[in-house]
Amino acid sequence: MTSHFYPVILAGGRGTRFWPLSRKKRAKQLLALDGKQTMIQQTVKRLLPLASAKHFWVVTNDDSRPEILRQLPKLRREQIVAEPVGRNTAPAIGLAAFILQRTDPDAVLGLFPSDHVIADDKRYQQVLQEGIRIASSGENVVVLGIQPTRAETGYGYIEVGPPSTGNSRHVRRFTEKPNAERAGEFISAGNFFWNSGMFLWSGRTLTNALAEHLPKTAAVLETIADSYGTRAFASTLRRLYPKCENISVDYGILEPRSAKGEQASNIFCLPADFGWNDLGSWTALHEHHTSRHAGKDGNLISAQGIFILNASGNYVHAPGKFVAVVGVRDIVVVETDDALLVTTRENSQDVGKIVKHLDEKKLKKLV
């Protein structure tokens, strides 16, 4: 356990591509998509060997906070902060950094999405320990990079230079979600990694970076942090947080910092080999589970009873029902009490558009 390590878990997303299971008050990170524990419970569990429960921070929203409090009883209420409005990852992690700078000047923060799957927890913890060491040894930023297995257009990419200290490599640049042709070029080049969205840095490094690259947002966050621990904190957060820029860590801090040059930016990539999946869609969930559990036909079906005939590659979630799958391939069917989704694995990335439609039609019960 590292005494100055503080995991900051971002749990504000809705996970719209997992509709109809995922809803405003039951977002993706609050679902048990990969076992008996929910995604956020798994995230906390694998980080607990590295930090005490009192060092965890969760940044979420008002819709999800009550359920997160219920699911994470080891965390105190004040450790789970609800954004009054969503402002992306830079303000979320920045607020935690400014607060921690007041209580622990040696704090090292880790930024972690709440909805990722890790196959090898021990290897994950080893990589993080190396990252914590690098982050605490200077004005360094560490990003965990995933070895790409395909020309994926839905992920950001990290271009790296030759090996640096230990397993780390200097980062040359970040590229957000390239088209298929560019993604193919990155794979062929061999010195690109997927951006996992997991970062490590000292509180001092992060607050300095915010002050340099997002000075207006930094000033707002510093004022909010000054009120932490007082009765004025909640009202100050509601009043000032909406004034922060709506911007990600990648765009707001890492891209301008990397523009300083490979050596001057002090951004390091740690290649990660612990089995990572961000479960971004029903198709990704199907592929994740079928790689371990499904039969030769590639069907994955949650139901009370099953009949399958000349069918393959299907994902069906209909608990409590008898399901017959006949003569179809690569479809996705998800049933809840009030909604039914029918799509193909190829088109499951578009499920989020359903939620946008429901929002526009003000069908609040369905979102």
Secondary structure, 3 states (H helix, E strand, C coil): CCCCEEEEEECCCCCHHHCCCCECCECHHHCCCCCCCCHHHHHHHHHCCCCCHHHCEEEEECCCHHHHHHHCCCCCHHHEEEECCCCCHHHHHHHHHHHHHHHCCCCEEEEEECCCEECCHHHHHHHHHHHHHHHCCCCCEEEEEECCCCCCCCCCEEEEEEECCCCCEEEEEEECCCCHHHHHHHHHHCCEEEEEEEEEEEHHHHHHHHHHHCHHHHHHHHHHHHCCCCCCHHHHHHHHHHHCCCCCHHHHHHHHHHCCCCCCCCEEEEEECCCEECCCCHHHHHHHHHCCCCCCCCCEEECCEEEEECCECCEEECCCCEEEEECCECEEEEECCCCEEEEEHHHHHHHHHHHHHHHHCCCHHHC
